[in-house]
Amino acid sequence: MCSAKPVTATEIEGQQPYGVRAENAVYTISAAERKLDRCKTRVVTPEDVVVGRSTEKQKVIDLVGHPNDSHSFKVISVWGMGGIGKTTLVRSVYRSQQLGGWKRAWATALRPFNREALLRNLALQLQINIQEDSAGAGETQNIEQRKKNIGGMKYDEVASELSRLLGVQDCLIVLDDLSSTEEWDSIIHILAKSKRIIVTTREKFVAKHCSQDDHNMYSLKGLEDAVALDLFEKKVPPNKLFFSSSLRTRSLELNVF
């Protein structure tokens, strides 16, 4: 049986979006929800996005829009081959102050897919991020009790609480690395109250299934050769720069870049 241990809010996958303060929040989650060391797209630092990805980032931000936009529920899908930078790009978008006041939560699909762990993860984050100031005294007490007990909730209770939270304020949800339409179909009815969802996937047919509208699909391509080499040179250790310079010189001779 999986053991559980207390974790701080900042250990929850996706981290907290800009402006959220939840330093003292502590929850209990299962080992399955902590299993993030699966084979997935490597997450690199935000500076990687700046090199050759600023245009792509702005396009995705424009697709998401602001909470006060008149658009109703919308799903934006970012798709492309593994390792091309989908997760890095979307994480940069997710953390961007340009998006305004969305209440945000991020979950990466485990392998094998674990619907309950993914939904519990989202519920934990939203309970931290959403301020329910309008609740009366009695309702506030009930909310605090749900927050305390969510780690031990059954699946139906987690699904109900997540659906409730999504209806309180405008929410932006990221579902990272979905691999099949079945995964999407198993959770979308619970996420239906969210106003925006960003999906990353390797498969175009999954992106199409999730977004429906081609205008909300974004195909991420590889970096231009010269930009990719610039990024490589930024990351290579100083004592290896001779190799990098030699590579650039040889590439120019061959008219590759």
Secondary structure, 3 states (H helix, E strand, C coil): CCCEEEEEHHHCCCCCCCCCCCCCCEEEEEHHHHCCCCCCCCCCCCHHHHHHHHHHHHHHHHHHCCCCCCCCCEEEEEECCCCCCHHHHHHHHHCCHHHCCCEEEEEECCCCCCHHHHHHHHHHHHHHHCCCCCCCHHHHHHHHHHHHHHHHCCHHHHHHHHHHHHCCCCEEEEEEEECCHHHHHCCCCCCCCCCEEEEEECCHHHHHHHHCCHHHEEECCCCCHHHHHHHHHHHCCHHHHHHHHHHHHHHHHCCCC
